[in-house]
Amino acid sequence: MTTKLFGTDGVRGTANQYPMTVEMALRLGAAAGRYFRRDNKRHRVVIGKDTRLSGYMFENALTAGFTSTGMDCFLLGPVPTPAVGMLTTSMRADVGVMISASHNPHMDNGIKLFGPDGFKLSDEAEAAIEQLVHEGTSPAQPDNIGRAKRIDEGRFRYGERLKTSLAGISLQGLKVVIDCANGAAHRTAPEILWELGADVIPVGTSPNGFNINDNCGSTAPHMAAQAVIENGADLGICLDGDADRVMIIDEKGRIADGDQLMALLAGSWASAGRLNARTLVATVMSNLGLERYLADRGMTLLRTAVGDRHVVEAMRKGGFNLGGEQSGHIVMTDYATTGDGLLAGLQFMCEMIRTGHSASDLSSTFETVPQLLKNVRYPSGTAPLEAASVQQAIAAAEADLAGKGRLLIRKSGTEPLIRVMAECEDSTLLETVVQGVVDEITAQVA
């Protein structure tokens, strides 16, 4: 049986280990090129990356694969993931590629594919490309081999698109800490904020190939929070390695996640008649407090499986224009085709200017229900959730929480982790039920 190549968000793994090998990247580029090149006309692909050292070899391997099937490659260099989605359509490309493992450490990398509409590929398209990877592809004739060209204007095009989302609003007078996680937005984000008039304090803008997401960015916002306090900033914006997610830090150094940002935007958009069907799309991980906040104001929360791709699929199917994840992916299809951390941060600052309220006033829109998440790492090839003792522990936890909260257990789509999450007003019960399940899973993998 062939191992499935695509996961929750493209192909991801440790560099130089399956599936993230040069050979696989070459085959994946050739397969995607063959899938999207349906005739003998010139076809093009845009390829972006973050700042991981391994990005160089994957960029070259993908370029070789695509050009071997007749695709012309436009190499963007380090740009945010949402820039790739935008430039795929802007440059009339047939496919877009982002080389990134998002919030993962530097030793990991990944390959995300976008269709000609700028959206991430459907399950059906991924399955078809994966089939071509395993079967092999026919190369182009010598006269039809593609060309490769490096372009520098991609990030500037992206920046101009983002600035139009503010509808002429200036950020003059706002002091902003921007943490770029030593990643893809290390030049783009500070430039855009400064051009919009903000006083910018950059953090995590010195990538060296190894320090992406290393004690910085949206998964480790403490450094940015400290910078906010030390510099008397009005807020902090923390991006992850490929800048498709965000955490907001208020002027007191407190951190607000994606749920709080979605609540703010949903309420504002609904009041302005901009929230389609008065519905917000979020995942099963979003806090119960968010659901209650929306319901109290006549709005609906539509939950999906974890992964911004699932959020976007539900948004497109239902015609909704706002969605995201607690982890900080915020999707605004009025402006972008995928999660965009900087765009979300800009929209938050627009609300600050429009209302005259501080970041602390706007970043605690609803009262959260206590939520506890613990992760258990498991060895490849094992299935601890199938063990009878683990199933019994899960059943007991669900019984204890009945009518008081909820329990969610799932495998991560990007790492070999089992995530155990529960919500409950009773913090003692919350800790007990989560730890009970974690202990049983740990016993199975020990």
Secondary structure, 3 states (H helix, E strand, C coil): CCCCCCECCEEEEECCECCECHHHHHHHHHHHHHHHCCCCCCEEEEEEECCCCCHHHHHHHHHHHHHHCCEEEEEEEECCHHHHHHHHHHCCCCEEEEECCCCCCCCEEEEEEECCCCCECCHHHHHHHHHHHHHCCCCCCHHHCCCEEECCCHHHHHHHHHHHCCCCCCCCCCEEEEECCCCCCCCHHHHHHHHCCCEEEEECCCCCCCCCCCCCCCCCCHHHHHHHHHHCCCEEEEECCCCCCEEEECCCCCEECHHHHHHHHHHHHHHCCCCHHHEEEEECCCCHHHHHHHHHCCCEEEEECCCHHHHHHHHHHHCCCEEECCCCCEEECCCCCCCCHHHHHHHHHHHHHHHCCCHHHHCCCCCCCCEEEEEEECCCCCCHHHCHHHHHHHHHHHHHHCCCEEEEEEECCCCCEEEEEEEECCHHHHHHHHHHHHHHHHHHHC
